Amino acid sequence: MDNVIIAENLTKQFGDFVAVNHISFQVKKGEIFGFLGANGAGKTTAMRMLCGLSHPTSGTGIVAGFDIYKQSEEVKKNIGYMSQKFSLYDDLRVWENLKLFGGIYGMSPRKIREKTDLLLEELGFQDERNTLVASLPLGWKQKLAFSLSIFHEPKIVFLDEPTGGVDPVTRRQFWELIYQAADRGITVFVTTHYMDEAEYCDRVSIMVDGNIEALDSPAQLKKTFGVGSMYDVFLGLARKATRGDN
């Protein structure tokens, strides 16, 4: 399997503060990769570099075949992104959001129409086609936002706390969408504070104070640390943290 993310000694400094400290890892095509860390660990800063939104101070990163420092615009064209905060337009209808973002992604009008019909059918949203997004329940919004983040079939989708604030049943349904995307070969790079969700990932990395302190499958991490859950793995490492938010 090809590596679609390659980070080598990736570093980000703000003055004397080292937010991300020489981290190295690789992510394979179609992999669900969990990127965990307590507040202040540096995971958001690292994700911003990988998305081409922030240049590294040193080190290298290749995402979807493009250099994050020299080819950041190409990186952006080949990834999807969903933030923790719902980012669609509440005052537009469901289909209007799809049309708008399809156009931003450079899709043809015909392709947008075809994908819109297919997506609404897959989500069971046919009756909500003309509904204002503001009227949708939070869980429906989150599923729509995720589906829109992969509307253009990117090579990688970055999900930043995608299930925050939704109920457990909706979270499970959301993860079914993630599995389906991975089955289609889309790599999923996800941050989460829910340790049960970490169990769903193929591999998990855990950052502490700008460093990757652990990286392996959930089963192997639990075995290595001699604990029964990812929560215990995470808690044992997070207790070593010495700095606050960044």
Contacts in CASP RR format, 6 or more apart in sequence:
PFRMAT RR
TARGET T0000
AUTHOR 0000-0000-0000
METHOD contacts of the structure
MODEL  1
MDNVIIAENLTKQFGDFVAVNHISFQVKKGEIFGFLGANGAGKTTAMRML
CGLSHPTSGTGIVAGFDIYKQSEEVKKNIGYMSQKFSLYDDLRVWENLKL
FGGIYGMSPRKIREKTDLLLEELGFQDERNTLVASLPLGWKQKLAFSLSI
FHEPKIVFLDEPTGGVDPVTRRQFWELIYQAADRGITVFVTTHYMDEAEY
CDRVSIMVDGNIEALDSPAQLKKTFGVGSMYDVFLGLARKATRGDN
1 28 0 8 1.000
1 29 0 8 1.000
1 30 0 8 1.000
1 31 0 8 1.000
2 28 0 8 1.000
2 29 0 8 1.000
3 26 0 8 1.000
3 27 0 8 1.000
3 28 0 8 1.000
3 29 0 8 1.000
4 27 0 8 1.000
4 28 0 8 1.000
4 29 0 8 1.000
4 30 0 8 1.000
4 63 0 8 1.000
4 64 0 8 1.000
4 65 0 8 1.000
4 155 0 8 1.000
4 156 0 8 1.000
4 187 0 8 1.000
5 25 0 8 1.000
5 26 0 8 1.000
5 27 0 8 1.000
5 33 0 8 1.000
5 50 0 8 1.000
5 61 0 8 1.000
5 62 0 8 1.000
5 63 0 8 1.000
5 156 0 8 1.000
5 187 0 8 1.000
5 189 0 8 1.000
6 26 0 8 1.000
6 60 0 8 1.000
6 61 0 8 1.000
6 62 0 8 1.000
7 23 0 8 1.000
7 24 0 8 1.000
7 25 0 8 1.000
7 26 0 8 1.000
7 46 0 8 1.000
7 50 0 8 1.000
7 60 0 8 1.000
7 61 0 8 1.000
8 24 0 8 1.000
8 59 0 8 1.000
8 60 0 8 1.000
8 61 0 8 1.000
9 22 0 8 1.000
9 23 0 8 1.000
9 24 0 8 1.000
9 58 0 8 1.000
9 59 0 8 1.000
9 60 0 8 1.000
10 20 0 8 1.000
10 22 0 8 1.000
10 23 0 8 1.000
10 24 0 8 1.000
10 46 0 8 1.000
10 49 0 8 1.000
10 56 0 8 1.000
10 59 0 8 1.000
10 60 0 8 1.000
10 61 0 8 1.000
11 18 0 8 1.000
11 20 0 8 1.000
11 21 0 8 1.000
11 22 0 8 1.000
11 23 0 8 1.000
11 56 0 8 1.000
11 57 0 8 1.000
11 58 0 8 1.000
11 59 0 8 1.000
12 18 0 8 1.000
12 19 0 8 1.000
12 20 0 8 1.000
12 45 0 8 1.000
12 46 0 8 1.000
12 49 0 8 1.000
12 54 0 8 1.000
12 56 0 8 1.000
12 57 0 8 1.000
13 19 0 8 1.000
13 57 0 8 1.000
17 246 0 8 1.000
18 210 0 8 1.000
19 42 0 8 1.000
19 45 0 8 1.000
19 210 0 8 1.000
19 246 0 8 1.000
20 42 0 8 1.000
20 45 0 8 1.000
20 46 0 8 1.000
20 49 0 8 1.000
20 56 0 8 1.000
20 210 0 8 1.000
21 209 0 8 1.000
21 210 0 8 1.000
21 211 0 8 1.000
22 59 0 8 1.000
22 211 0 8 1.000
23 46 0 8 1.000
23 207 0 8 1.000
23 210 0 8 1.000
23 211 0 8 1.000
23 212 0 8 1.000
24 212 0 8 1.000
25 205 0 8 1.000
25 212 0 8 1.000
25 215 0 8 1.000
27 33 0 8 1.000
27 156 0 8 1.000
27 187 0 8 1.000
27 189 0 8 1.000
28 187 0 8 1.000
29 155 0 8 1.000
29 185 0 8 1.000
29 187 0 8 1.000
30 182 0 8 1.000
30 185 0 8 1.000
30 186 0 8 1.000
30 187 0 8 1.000
30 188 0 8 1.000
31 182 0 8 1.000
31 187 0 8 1.000
31 188 0 8 1.000
31 202 0 8 1.000
31 203 0 8 1.000
32 178 0 8 1.000
32 179 0 8 1.000
32 182 0 8 1.000
32 188 0 8 1.000
32 190 0 8 1.000
32 200 0 8 1.000
32 201 0 8 1.000
32 202 0 8 1.000
33 187 0 8 1.000
33 188 0 8 1.000
33 189 0 8 1.000
33 190 0 8 1.000
33 201 0 8 1.000
33 202 0 8 1.000
33 203 0 8 1.000
33 204 0 8 1.000
33 205 0 8 1.000
34 189 0 8 1.000
34 190 0 8 1.000
34 191 0 8 1.000
34 192 0 8 1.000
34 198 0 8 1.000
34 201 0 8 1.000
34 203 0 8 1.000
34 204 0 8 1.000
34 205 0 8 1.000
35 43 0 8 1.000
35 46 0 8 1.000
35 47 0 8 1.000
35 189 0 8 1.000
35 190 0 8 1.000
35 191 0 8 1.000
35 204 0 8 1.000
35 205 0 8 1.000
35 207 0 8 1.000
36 43 0 8 1.000
36 191 0 8 1.000
36 192 0 8 1.000
36 198 0 8 1.000
36 204 0 8 1.000
36 205 0 8 1.000
36 206 0 8 1.000
36 207 0 8 1.000
36 234 0 8 1.000
37 43 0 8 1.000
37 191 0 8 1.000
37 206 0 8 1.000
37 207 0 8 1.000
37 208 0 8 1.000
37 234 0 8 1.000
37 238 0 8 1.000
38 208 0 8 1.000
38 238 0 8 1.000
38 241 0 8 1.000
39 244 0 8 1.000
39 245 0 8 1.000
40 209 0 8 1.000
40 241 0 8 1.000
40 243 0 8 1.000
40 244 0 8 1.000
40 245 0 8 1.000
40 246 0 8 1.000
41 207 0 8 1.000
41 208 0 8 1.000
41 209 0 8 1.000
41 210 0 8 1.000
41 238 0 8 1.000
41 241 0 8 1.000
42 207 0 8 1.000
42 210 0 8 1.000
42 246 0 8 1.000
43 191 0 8 1.000
43 207 0 8 1.000
44 160 0 8 1.000
44 191 0 8 1.000
44 246 0 8 1.000
45 54 0 8 1.000
45 246 0 8 1.000
46 207 0 8 1.000
47 158 0 8 1.000
47 160 0 8 1.000
47 189 0 8 1.000
47 191 0 8 1.000
48 54 0 8 1.000
49 55 0 8 1.000
49 56 0 8 1.000
49 61 0 8 1.000
49 68 0 8 1.000
50 61 0 8 1.000
50 63 0 8 1.000
50 68 0 8 1.000
50 75 0 8 1.000
50 158 0 8 1.000
50 189 0 8 1.000
51 63 0 8 1.000
51 75 0 8 1.000
51 76 0 8 1.000
51 79 0 8 1.000
51 81 0 8 1.000
51 158 0 8 1.000
52 63 0 8 1.000
52 68 0 8 1.000
52 72 0 8 1.000
52 75 0 8 1.000
52 76 0 8 1.000
53 72 0 8 1.000
55 68 0 8 1.000
55 69 0 8 1.000
55 72 0 8 1.000
56 68 0 8 1.000
56 69 0 8 1.000
60 67 0 8 1.000
60 68 0 8 1.000
60 69 0 8 1.000
61 67 0 8 1.000
61 68 0 8 1.000
61 69 0 8 1.000
62 68 0 8 1.000
63 75 0 8 1.000
63 78 0 8 1.000
63 79 0 8 1.000
63 156 0 8 1.000
64 74 0 8 1.000
64 75 0 8 1.000
64 78 0 8 1.000
64 79 0 8 1.000
64 154 0 8 1.000
64 155 0 8 1.000
64 156 0 8 1.000
65 78 0 8 1.000
66 72 0 8 1.000
66 74 0 8 1.000
66 75 0 8 1.000
66 78 0 8 1.000
68 75 0 8 1.000
78 154 0 8 1.000
78 155 0 8 1.000
78 156 0 8 1.000
79 154 0 8 1.000
79 155 0 8 1.000
79 156 0 8 1.000
79 157 0 8 1.000
79 158 0 8 1.000
80 149 0 8 1.000
80 150 0 8 1.000
80 152 0 8 1.000
80 154 0 8 1.000
80 156 0 8 1.000
80 157 0 8 1.000
80 158 0 8 1.000
81 149 0 8 1.000
81 157 0 8 1.000
81 158 0 8 1.000
81 159 0 8 1.000
81 160 0 8 1.000
82 145 0 8 1.000
82 146 0 8 1.000
82 149 0 8 1.000
82 157 0 8 1.000
82 158 0 8 1.000
82 159 0 8 1.000
82 160 0 8 1.000
82 162 0 8 1.000
83 160 0 8 1.000
83 161 0 8 1.000
84 160 0 8 1.000
84 161 0 8 1.000
84 162 0 8 1.000
84 164 0 8 1.000
86 138 0 8 1.000
86 141 0 8 1.000
86 142 0 8 1.000
86 145 0 8 1.000
87 145 0 8 1.000
88 97 0 8 1.000
88 101 0 8 1.000
88 133 0 8 1.000
88 141 0 8 1.000
88 144 0 8 1.000
88 145 0 8 1.000
88 148 0 8 1.000
89 96 0 8 1.000
89 97 0 8 1.000
89 100 0 8 1.000
89 133 0 8 1.000
90 132 0 8 1.000
90 133 0 8 1.000
90 134 0 8 1.000
91 132 0 8 1.000
91 133 0 8 1.000
91 134 0 8 1.000
92 100 0 8 1.000
92 132 0 8 1.000
92 133 0 8 1.000
93 129 0 8 1.000
93 130 0 8 1.000
93 131 0 8 1.000
93 132 0 8 1.000
93 133 0 8 1.000
94 120 0 8 1.000
94 125 0 8 1.000
94 128 0 8 1.000
94 129 0 8 1.000
94 130 0 8 1.000
94 131 0 8 1.000
94 133 0 8 1.000
94 136 0 8 1.000
94 144 0 8 1.000
95 116 0 8 1.000
95 120 0 8 1.000
95 129 0 8 1.000
95 130 0 8 1.000
97 133 0 8 1.000
97 144 0 8 1.000
97 148 0 8 1.000
98 112 0 8 1.000
98 115 0 8 1.000
98 116 0 8 1.000
98 119 0 8 1.000
98 148 0 8 1.000
98 151 0 8 1.000
99 112 0 8 1.000
99 116 0 8 1.000
101 148 0 8 1.000
101 151 0 8 1.000
102 112 0 8 1.000
102 115 0 8 1.000
102 151 0 8 1.000
102 152 0 8 1.000
103 112 0 8 1.000
105 151 0 8 1.000
105 152 0 8 1.000
106 152 0 8 1.000
107 115 0 8 1.000
107 151 0 8 1.000
107 152 0 8 1.000
115 151 0 8 1.000
119 125 0 8 1.000
119 147 0 8 1.000
119 151 0 8 1.000
120 126 0 8 1.000
120 128 0 8 1.000
120 129 0 8 1.000
122 147 0 8 1.000
123 143 0 8 1.000
123 144 0 8 1.000
123 147 0 8 1.000
125 140 0 8 1.000
125 144 0 8 1.000
128 136 0 8 1.000
128 140 0 8 1.000
133 141 0 8 1.000
133 144 0 8 1.000
136 144 0 8 1.000
138 165 0 8 1.000
138 166 0 8 1.000
138 170 0 8 1.000
139 166 0 8 1.000
139 167 0 8 1.000
139 170 0 8 1.000
139 174 0 8 1.000
142 162 0 8 1.000
142 163 0 8 1.000
142 164 0 8 1.000
142 166 0 8 1.000
142 170 0 8 1.000
142 174 0 8 1.000
143 170 0 8 1.000
143 173 0 8 1.000
143 174 0 8 1.000
143 177 0 8 1.000
145 162 0 8 1.000
146 157 0 8 1.000
146 159 0 8 1.000
146 162 0 8 1.000
146 174 0 8 1.000
146 177 0 8 1.000
146 178 0 8 1.000
147 177 0 8 1.000
149 157 0 8 1.000
149 159 0 8 1.000
150 157 0 8 1.000
150 181 0 8 1.000
150 186 0 8 1.000
153 184 0 8 1.000
153 186 0 8 1.000
154 186 0 8 1.000
155 186 0 8 1.000
155 187 0 8 1.000
156 186 0 8 1.000
156 187 0 8 1.000
156 188 0 8 1.000
156 189 0 8 1.000
157 181 0 8 1.000
157 186 0 8 1.000
157 187 0 8 1.000
157 188 0 8 1.000
157 189 0 8 1.000
158 189 0 8 1.000
158 190 0 8 1.000
159 178 0 8 1.000
159 188 0 8 1.000
159 189 0 8 1.000
159 190 0 8 1.000
159 191 0 8 1.000
160 191 0 8 1.000
161 191 0 8 1.000
161 192 0 8 1.000
161 193 0 8 1.000
162 174 0 8 1.000
162 190 0 8 1.000
162 192 0 8 1.000
163 170 0 8 1.000
163 171 0 8 1.000
163 174 0 8 1.000
163 175 0 8 1.000
163 192 0 8 1.000
163 194 0 8 1.000
163 197 0 8 1.000
164 193 0 8 1.000
164 194 0 8 1.000
166 174 0 8 1.000
171 194 0 8 1.000
171 197 0 8 1.000
175 197 0 8 1.000
175 200 0 8 1.000
178 188 0 8 1.000
178 190 0 8 1.000
178 200 0 8 1.000
181 188 0 8 1.000
182 188 0 8 1.000
190 197 0 8 1.000
190 201 0 8 1.000
192 198 0 8 1.000
195 229 0 8 1.000
195 230 0 8 1.000
195 231 0 8 1.000
195 234 0 8 1.000
196 230 0 8 1.000
198 204 0 8 1.000
198 218 0 8 1.000
198 230 0 8 1.000
198 234 0 8 1.000
199 218 0 8 1.000
199 229 0 8 1.000
199 230 0 8 1.000
201 218 0 8 1.000
202 217 0 8 1.000
203 215 0 8 1.000
203 216 0 8 1.000
203 217 0 8 1.000
204 214 0 8 1.000
204 215 0 8 1.000
204 216 0 8 1.000
204 217 0 8 1.000
204 218 0 8 1.000
204 221 0 8 1.000
204 230 0 8 1.000
205 212 0 8 1.000
205 214 0 8 1.000
205 215 0 8 1.000
206 212 0 8 1.000
206 213 0 8 1.000
206 214 0 8 1.000
206 215 0 8 1.000
206 221 0 8 1.000
206 233 0 8 1.000
206 234 0 8 1.000
206 237 0 8 1.000
206 238 0 8 1.000
207 213 0 8 1.000
208 237 0 8 1.000
208 238 0 8 1.000
208 240 0 8 1.000
208 241 0 8 1.000
209 240 0 8 1.000
209 241 0 8 1.000
209 242 0 8 1.000
209 243 0 8 1.000
213 237 0 8 1.000
213 240 0 8 1.000
214 221 0 8 1.000
214 224 0 8 1.000
214 225 0 8 1.000
214 233 0 8 1.000
214 237 0 8 1.000
216 224 0 8 1.000
218 230 0 8 1.000
221 230 0 8 1.000
221 233 0 8 1.000
222 228 0 8 1.000
222 229 0 8 1.000
222 230 0 8 1.000
222 232 0 8 1.000
222 233 0 8 1.000
225 232 0 8 1.000
225 233 0 8 1.000
225 236 0 8 1.000
227 233 0 8 1.000
END
